[in-house]
Amino acid sequence: MTIADNAEIGGGLMPGLYLIATPIGHARDITLRALDLMHAADVLVAEDTRSLRRLMELHGVRLNDRPLLAYHDHSGERVRQRLMAEMAAGKAVLYASEAGTPMISDPGFDLARAAIAEGHAVTSAPGASAVVTALTLAGLPTDRFLFAGFLPSAGGPRKTALRELAAVPATLVFYESPRRLVEMLEAALDMLGDREGAVCRELTKKFEETRRGRLSELLAHYRETAAKGEVVVVIGKGDSGNVREFDLEQEVNKALETMSVRDAADYVAARLGVKRRTVYQLAMRLSDGKQADRKVE
């Protein structure tokens, strides 16, 4: 179900769940529609109630006697049941993420799914998003992109996740902790190759920075200069047209040191964006050559 636009004008809001995007930095990036919904909703819910209170105070939205509830990973089930009951009783419930668009790396995902499952109307007032903002600043293709959220913090699972993304023919977007940025860039360089990328920090805030370059260049910079603030990493898709035969052979030989021919072909083809058949034939030839050398010895 959706909520008709004219239900938001004049005589109050229809019952249901209203998801509003909040600024990711600059407080004036709130939309007029989001402010209207904050004024009119019967129940206000936020991942961080302190952030929503500050935003309301800045824009002159009074809470009055309306409930303001926290909804996060620790309170989810209990609060979710209450909110379902509020909607069933005809109330308009507004949910605001701590920053950005609800349901993108945000606990509002479970709330919206529950509301949909119980047949309540759900709508969204779009606005700020760190993913889209970073894409517009990175200078990389935006016709096709994949948001991969946060990578695993442990080294092995992080590399595995990147290996699975290596063959995706799209610009890749990640959220990352500044403390793990160097390790993330090291793993990306290892698993994806030296692609074009961008590190976007503190978007829409006072110390906003977008640094662009090859992953090797970005890694060298952040090894010397520690990143601060919230980080979005954008990585371009692989370009098989730029892979030289010498580089391809070197990559296959390296992979064959620890992998079977089949696994090496899968890994290198995904990493470099080269057709698997081409890599598999090269891996077979190199593997046969190594075996012949061993027999001669």
Disulfide bonds with the S-S distance in Angstrom:
none
